[in-house]
Amino acid sequence: MTSPSHQSLGLGPVAILCVLQDLQLLTALLLPPPSRPNFLIIMADDLGFGDLGCYGNTTLRTPNIDRLAEDGVRLTQHLAAASMCTPSRAAFLTGRYPVRSGMASTWGPRVLQWAAGAAGLPPEEVTFARVLQERGYTTGLVGKWHLGLSCSSRSDLCHHPLRHGFAHFLGLPLGMMGDCARAEPSEKRTRLEQGLRWVGRGLAAMAAIMASITLAGRSWALWAVLALGATSATLEVGSRVVGGAVARLDCFLMRGANVTQQPLSLSRLTPLLLREAEDFLQRHAHAPFLLFVSLPHVHTPLVTSPAFQGRSAHRRYGDNVEEMDWVVGRLLSALDRGGVADRTLVYFTSDNGGWLEARAGGEQLGGWNGGFRGGKGAGGWEGGVRVPGIFRFPGILPRGRVLAEPTSLMDIFPTVVRLGGGALPEDRVIDGRDLLPLLRGETPRSAHNFLFHYCGDVLHAARWAHRERGKLWKVHFVTPVEDPPGSGSCAGSPESQDAMVCACAGGGVTAHDPPLLFELTSDPGEARPLTLHKEPAFNTILQALRQGIARHLETLGPRPREVGGALDLWRPWLQPCCGNACACDLEGGAREGRNDGDEDLEPWGRGFL
Ligand SMILES: *[C@@H]1O[C@H](CO)[C@@H](O)[C@H](O)[C@H]1NC(C)=O
């Protein structure tokens, strides 16, 4: 709420405006939320905090998202529960820190690697979609999932969106898009290729040794030479075809339980997803619905339709952001056309911060985190977890409000569940808190005293919003080794082709004792660690943080392991396939670039460009 400065009698024009604004707020607050409203939830992939006009970007054009923020509430301290996709999304859908569901791992990859792995969001986890589906909502997911498919047989689909409360699904089960396009930076292809090549070379060297033994007259060694040579040659060939294989095995579309396009046609993806979302909104306008649009934007390889190519001031990344904004505009128009905008809560966010290490040929392919240190994957640094968060609900939420209180993406779970008339599960810890009272101005404070910042399943940092003094303390026990130092990124070589992110443990991190303490309100860039000398209350603050952490750790039960372990290895018997050779296209036309999907490309951006 605005300050009560208009109590003076000599009301100037500004004061009158303030009164009017307050009245507007008050009338807005008088309306109770309707029962069973609709939900349109839009999540971008790897979008940086500083990439949107309404978050201070002056060179990227995002008019639709900016308008959404003007018409609703914009959060400036909105935090993902993890700085990478799989754990952040698991936490988002369940309202729980990803360590609780096994979706956070420290060793090995921190996101699911294979569509045909056995790891994924455990079937016992409850998503907000499932609660609402049980309450009679029509639920849909359009876009990226990346939370697993099957457990032990190809058809059990135990981790599939259908099993997690989404009655409709069209999208990408995995979503390691760089490898789908065989483009740089690669998510796992480069690593696989190198691995196969090194093993192959090792075997070739052994074959050479065996060959010399053969020459020395031992006949059994001849067989070893042949076996080693053949395996080594196979691996060498394998390392060359692995890219194509990965693009086919991991990059496909599913509609419901069926594979309908394999391999994925990247150029047709956005029009297809958009049309699906618009159809959903049109078909279900009469019913209470929940639609989760999980965009492929703005993850590499930044596939952008021709209408938006070369239009922005920030090369391929900027073009992709501007296209994303246009997609959001189309979704909002669909709500207007269906006459349901007033009954629909719209939420926009990103799963984690921009990817600083994503560069190719000197071009920055990742987002801008608005001056916060670090980015996607970078420990507990702010840039990886602080993301845009916008809510719009006409008449129910105030317009044009900006909130700086700490909030979490995990808060969406209780907020959506309560508004949709569901009950929170009582048999487990829910870390999210209902946001509605804060968004409506019924309470000035976030319900979170502490928030915890994990890197994989290691607690790197924690924050404490100190009520009395309006200070925001953040402590780091462990930070990634930055390269160059202080950059917040772990780039290694700038031309590194692997999908590089910072490490969570081992040699790639520094442990701090005493820990690094920052006051974020005065030092948002986490550049000036405090000491006992500079902050006399240093020890008291640290003690409060440690107590908050101890209470949190007590609530953690046994930690299951889904991501980053043996469950997440490729299992041929779990490989989803369509057609005879894992090849089909049932999504409207088989030929690339000549299908009805492309009709949508023409009018794109008219009136905007
Ligand atoms: C806007 O976003 C681009 C692309 O991420 C970034 O390079 C630029 O620094 C941002 N500008 C501002 C003013 O934040």
The ligand as an SDF file (V2000), in Angstrom:
LIG
                    3D

 14 14  0  0  0  0  0  0  0  0999 V2000
   18.5730   -6.2630  -21.3510 C   0  0  0  0  0  0  0  0  0  0  0  0
   18.7410   -7.6340  -21.6950 O   0  0  0  0  0  0  0  0  0  0  0  0
   19.8850   -7.9170  -22.4670 C   0  0  0  0  0  0  0  0  0  0  0  0
   19.8410   -9.3730  -22.8780 C   0  0  0  0  0  0  0  0  0  0  0  0
   19.8700  -10.2480  -21.7900 O   0  0  0  0  0  0  0  0  0  0  0  0
   21.1270   -7.5590  -21.6760 C   0  0  0  0  0  0  0  0  0  0  0  0
   22.2890   -7.8050  -22.4570 O   0  0  0  0  0  0  0  0  0  0  0  0
   21.0710   -6.0900  -21.2950 C   0  0  0  0  0  0  0  0  0  0  0  0
   22.1650   -5.7860  -20.4740 O   0  0  0  0  0  0  0  0  0  0  0  0
   19.7770   -5.7770  -20.5600 C   0  0  0  0  0  0  0  0  0  0  0  0
   19.6870   -4.3370  -20.3600 N   0  0  0  0  0  0  0  0  0  0  0  0
   19.4000   -3.7600  -19.2110 C   0  0  0  0  0  0  0  0  0  0  0  0
   19.3850   -2.2850  -19.1870 C   0  0  0  0  0  0  0  0  0  0  0  0
   19.1630   -4.4010  -18.2090 O   0  0  0  0  0  0  0  0  0  0  0  0
  1  2  1  0
  1 10  1  0
  2  3  1  0
  3  4  1  0
  3  6  1  0
  4  5  1  0
  6  7  1  0
  6  8  1  0
  8  9  1  0
  8 10  1  0
 10 11  1  0
 11 12  1  0
 12 13  1  0
 12 14  2  0
M  END
$$$$
